[in-house]
Amino acid sequence: MIRAYKFLLRPTVRQAQALREMLADHRSLYNGALQERRDAWRHSSKTSIKYGDQSVQLKEIRAFDPERQGRWSFSSQQATLRRLDKAFQAFFRRVRTGEKPGYPRFKGVGHFDTVDFPRDGDGCRWDSTPHDAQTRVRLHGVGHIRVHQHRPVRGRVKTIAIKREGRRWYVVLSCDEVPAEPLPATGQVVGIDLGVTHFLTTSTGEHIANPRFLQEAAEELAAAQRHLATFPKRTRQRTKAHRAAARKVAKIHAKIRRQRLDHAHKTALALVRDHDVIAHEQLNTAGMTKAPAPKPDPEQPGVFLPNRRAAKAGLNRSILDAGWGVFLAILTGKAESAGRTVVAVDPRNTSRTCPSCGHVAKENRLTQAEFQCTTCQFAANADHVGALNVLNRAGLVLCDVA
């Protein structure tokens, strides 16, 4: 299996400064390569520059600027150029398929936070001081940085990435050949229904509360964003107060993200430990949170009819705050490591189908929380009904596979 491990770095003051300079120089390399591609295409010859052409120039760039570009790992700089090449490949793919193109953009100071090292031992070294009780990672041009390793690393380290989040620095390890750690069989199967009122409801009738981390921090976040809005959006040099206001907003968002991840990990782990098979709806979160299209008034050109955009925005915010996509990704990963089975089923009409007689009707769903079949009068909590139907459909899927 392939797994990623993320650990907090504890750099010294000089190491933190070197890390910031490393990010800045890689960002400069990315933007310079992007500018070269733009200029070549705008030329009358319409020249198209590829990754190989720009990678060949790296040796000359490093020799010309030894104090900046020459300080860092050659392989990490190739990874940065490869990152730009992937952005262009995605751009051309979207053009061919008729999607919104999204031409690659220049990266500002706050929009380039990761440097990749393609191979352990090439410009970087994980556990660079094995004789020392303190785990360290060595980076070319920075040195041996202390790592807060809170869990053991399994498998073989393939790639290493250095990531900045606010004022914190992290190392992300990508490992392959990670051995599975199967848990003993329990003989239990469960279906889950994800929601907004309750984070999830199981087919046994258990409700897991929705923590609503964004809603809990909404007042503090709004105050911080109002303060940030008092500063100019576009300026060559931010003042000290402006930088502090931006860090405040980023800090609140980072805390919400960590809380959401922690809740998802704990909930997924509890499900994996207690059940052999876990079934869930195959949700398209991006489609569910899409803003409604405007409705032109056929009788009045230039006038639009009400489309409940404000109400949909509130629902979208609640769905994204629950973090269904993150939770399902974590659940799948933990289940694979533990030797459990996760089944995704068709979500259509799971909350409108009677689990007793199978009757499907919109009228069965009386309210957001109440379900009563119009045929057999079966009544239950609507989320519980959804989880029961998910479990029933998972049984059919498993039978088809078998």
N, C-alpha and C positions, 0 to 999 in steps of 0.2 A: 504494500500500500504506500501511497504518497501522503505525507502529512507535513504541515507547517507548524513551526514553533515560534512564538513571539515572546521576547524577553526585554525587560527594561534595562537600558544602559545607564551607568553611573560615571560619566566622563568627568575628568578634572576640568578646571577653568580653561586651561590651554587646549585640552582635547576638544572641549565644546566649541571653542573658537575655530579650531582646525576643521571640525565637522561642518560648521557654518560656511567656512571658506570652500570646502569640498563641494557642498551643495551649490554654492554660488557659481563656481567654475564649471560644474556640470550643466547648470542651467544656461550659462553663457555659451557653452559648446552646443547645446540643443538649439538655442535661438539662432546662433550663427549658422548652423547646418540648415535650419528651416529657411533663413534668409537667402542662403545660397540656392536652395531649390526654387524659391520664388523668383529670384532674379534670372535664373537659367530658363525658366519656363516663360517669363515675360519677354525674353530676348526674341528677336525675329526668327531665330533658328528653332525655337520651341524645344530646347534641349531638356531631356528628362534625366535627372541625376538619381542614382540608386545608392543603396547602402554601401556596396562595394567601392564605389567611386569616392565616397566620403571617408570610408575607413582607411583607404590608402593614404589620404592626406594627413592622418593623425600623427605620423612620425614627424612630418615637417612642422605641424602645429606645435607639437611638444618641444621641438628644437628651437622654434622661434620664440616661444613663451615658457622658458623653463621655470620661472618663478610661480607660475599659476598652473597652466595645463600640464607642464612637465612634472608636477609634484605628485600626480595621482596615478592610480593603476591604469595601465593601458587597456586591460580587459574591461574595466568598469566604464571607461570612455566609449569603448566599442558597444557596450550594452546600452549606453545612452543614445548613440546613433541608431542602434537597432530599434530602440523604443520609438524614435521619430519615424523610422521606416514602417513600423507597424501602424502608426497613426495614418500614414499616407495610404497604406494598403487598405485600411478600413474605410478611408475616405473614398477611394476609387470603387470599392465594393458597394458602398451606399449609392454612389452615382449610377453604377450599372443596374442596381435593383430599383432605382427610382425613389429612394428614400431621401430625407433631408441630408444634404452632403456633409455639412459640418467640417469645413476646411480646417486643418490643424492650426492651432493658435500659438503665438509666442507665450512663453511661460513667465508670469510675473514672480515677484519674490515669494508670495504666499501660495503659489500654485506649482511649485516644484519641490517636493519633499522627500524623494526617494532616490537612492543610488543603488544600483544592482551590481553584484559581483557574480559573474556567471559560474565560477567554479571555486570550491573551497581549496585554498592553497595558491590561488592565482590572484595576488593583490590583497588577499584576506586569509585569515586562518582562525577557524573556530577552535576554542579551547587551546589557545596559543601557549598557555603556561600550565601544562598538565601536572607538573611537579608542585604547583601551588594549589592550596585548598580553594582559593578564590578563582572562579571561572572568568576568563578574559577572552576577548576577541581582538585579533590584531588586524589593523587596517593600514594599508600602505599610505604613508604620509601623515598618519595620525598617531599610531602607536598601539599599545596594549590597553584596551578599555575594559573596565570592570563590568561584569554582567550580573544582573540579579536573576539567577537561574532558579526559578521556583519549582521546576519539575525536570525529571531526567529526559534526555534526548534519545529517542530510539531510531534505529536505522542508520543510514549513511547520509551525511550532509552533502548536498549537491550544490545548491546556490545559497548565497547570503545577500540580504538586502538591509540597508540602513535607512530607517524611516524617522522623520521628525513629525511629532504631533504636538503643536503648541510649543512649549518649552521642554518637552520630554523627547528623549531619543530612544529608539527601539532597534533591536536586531531581529530580523525575521529569517528563520532557517527553513529551507525547503529540503525535506529528507525523503528518500525512497528506501525501499526494502524494509519498511517499518513493519515489525511483526504484529499480527493480530493478538488481542488479549481476550479470548472468548469468555463470556460469563456462563455460569451453570444454567441449564434450561429451567424455566419456571412453569411451562405449560399454559401460560396466559397469553391471550390475544386481546387487543383493544383498538377501538376506533376513536379518533379525536376530531372534534369540530372546532376550528379556530373562529374566534369572534371578537367583537369590540366590547360588549358588555362584560363578558368573561373572556379571559385570554384564551382558554380552551376548555372544552367540556368533553369528558370521556364517555364511552358507551356504557360505563357502569353508573353514570349519573354524577360523577365527581366534577366540581367546578374549580378551575384554577383562576384566581382573581387576576384582573388586568391591572398591573401596577401604575400605568399611565404616567411614566416618568416625565414626559414632555409637559403634560398638563400640570404636574406638581411643581415644575420649575418655570412655568409660564410667566408668572408675575416677575420673578427675578430676571428672567431672560428678556422680557419686554422692557424693563427698566434699563438694562445694560444696552439693548439695541437702540433705545431712544437716545441714550447718552452718546453712543457711537455716531448716530445720525446727525449730531450737532457739528461734527467735523466735516470738512470737504471730502467728497468721494474721490476726486482726482487731484492729487498733489504730488509734486516731485519729492518732497521730504516730509514725512510725518513728524509731528511734534511728539515729545515724550508722553504727553497726556493722550494724544491720539493713539499711540501704540499701546498704551495701558488699557484704553477703552476697547480696542480690538482684541487684546489678549483676554479681557474679561468675558466677552461674548464667546470666544473660542473655548475658554475654560469651562463655561457652563455647558456648551454643546458636547465637549469631550466627556464631561461627567455623565451626562444623559446617555451617551453612547456606551460608556463602560457599565452603567447600571443595566441597560437593556441587554448587553452581552452576558452579564453575570446572571441575570434572571433566565435568559434563554439556555445557558449552559446547565444551570441547576435543574430547570424543568425537564430538559431533554435527558439528563442523566437519570432522573427519577423514573421516567418512562422506560428507558432502556434497561434499567436494573430489574424492573418488575414485570416486563413483558417480553415474550419471544417474537411476536409479530405486532407491528404498530401500523395502522392504516390512517391515512389523512387525505384530504381533498387536494387535487392537483390545481393549485391556485395560480392565476395569472395576476400577480400583484400590480405589475405595471399597467395592465389594462384596467384593473379595478380602480386605480387611482388616477385615471386619465380625466382631465377636465372635460366637461360636456361641451359639445360643439355649439356655436351660436345659432340661433334660429331666426333667420330673416323674416320680417313681416311681409307676406306677399302683397298686401294691400297698400303698404307704405314703404316705398323704397328708401333704404338707409336707416330704417327703424328695425329693431330686433325685439322678438318676443321673449318673455321670461323663460329661462332654462334652468332655474334652481341652481345656479352656479355657486352661490354662497353656501347653500346647504350641502352641496357635493364637496365643497372645499373643506367643510368641517368633518365630513365623513372620511375624506382622504387623509386628513391630518390624524384622525384617530387610528386608521388602518396602518399608516406609516409609523405612528408612535408604538403600536403593538409589535411591529417588527416581525411579521409572519415569515417573510423570506429568509431573514437571518436565522430564525428559530428552526425552520425546516432544513436549512443547510447544515446547521449544527447537529440536529437530530439524525440526519442521514450519516454524517461522519462518525458520530458516536456509535450508531447502530452497526456500521461496518466494522469498526474496531472491536466491538463486543460480540460479533457473530450473530446479530439480530437481523430481522427482516423488516424493511419499511416498504409499504405498498401505497402508491398514489393512485387514487380513483377519480373517476369523472365526477365533478362537483355539481352537475346539473340536477336540479330538483331534489337535492338531498334534504332540504328543509320543507319540501312540499309533499313528500311521499310518505304515506302512512306505513310504518314498519309492521303493523299488524295485518292489514289487508292488501297493501300495495297500491291503494288508490292515490292518484296524483292529481292535485288541484291547487290552484292559487288560494282558494278559500280555506284550505286546511290551516293555513298560517293566519291565525286570528290577529295576533300582535307580534311585536318583536320577540316576546318571550313565551307566548302561548301557542300551542298546537292542538287542534281538535279535528279529527277526521270527519268529514261531512257524510261519510258512508257508514262507518262502523262506530263512530263516536269515541274512538280512542283518543285520549287526552294525555299530554305530557309537556314537559318543557321543550321548547322548539330547538334549543341547542342540543339537548339530549337526543331528540329525534334525529337530528342531523348526524350525530356521532353513531347512532345505531345503524342508520342507512349506509354510512361510510364503512362500517364493519361488515355489513351484509355484502356490499359490493366488493370488498377486499376478498371475501371468501370465494366469490365467483371468479375473480382475477386469479387467485391462487389455484383454483381448480383447473382453469384454462391452461395455466403454465404447467401444472403437473401432467 
